[in-house]
Amino acid sequence: MAAKNKDQDFVEFIVKGIVNNPDDVTVDRKVDEMGVLITLRVNPEDMGALIGREGSTARAIRTLTRIVGLKNSARVNLKIEEPEGGKRVERTEKKSVDRVVEDLEL
């Protein structure tokens, strides 16, 4: 593994272990004056697993990727591309348990 691509290889390895369609994972690496930008694309069906509850999985992957970059003296950022036609789920108001039971009309 080349030293300059450790971050890219790391992201690819981690993500392929998380998703159900590892063959659809693509990881691109671009270097500019701001540092390293790793762009990640996965199968639309795998976005939920990749993002995790409230973004926890994606946040963890980003943190670990930055650490790998620091070990190699590089500033690394991870961009997760939304698939074409991807839908953002609008969050509705949070309901109390009592309100949910009322809505069931038992």
Secondary structure, 3 states (H helix, E strand, C coil): CCHHHHHHHHHHHHHHHHCCCHHHCEEEEEEECCEEEEEEECCHHHHHHHHCHHHHHHHHHHHHHHHHHHHCCCCEEEEECCCCCCCCCCCCCCCCHHHHHHHHCC
